[in-house]
């Protein structure tokens, strides 16, 4: 009889841990088309999909389209959904992500990052801090790896 309560306690503990893990990543809010907020929203949706183990491409795209509301993004979501309903196959995830980022990301942030990475110097900054900031700028500037290495060598 003592086995049942112990196994029940373990099961309850596992359920509590699973619940806590799911609650660690909140459901991302709706995206309304504000390009200044896209980057943060995109990070939130990626974390949400990962934490909820949404792995199927159709499910991922559906979850994202469901969170595009009002205005231009609502129209985009409706057109995309209509197109997906007509197609028999699954859309490529990488193509979808590229289209979404191209359509809704803040282009001025990319241009600003391109300018900043060209002139970014380490100075007296801690090396680890410099590398983190440099990698972030390279990613935001959409710099290819060879050019990033060149800039890194030039700017250290």
Secondary structure, 3 states (H helix, E strand, C coil): CHHHHHHHHHHHHHHHHHHHHHHHCCCCCCECCCHHHHHHHHHHHHHHHHHCCCCCHHHHHHHHHCCECCHHHHHHHHHHHHHHHHCCCCCCHHHHHHHHHHHHCCHHHHHHHHHHHHHCCCCCCCHHHHHHHHHHHHHHCCCCHHHHHHHHHHHC
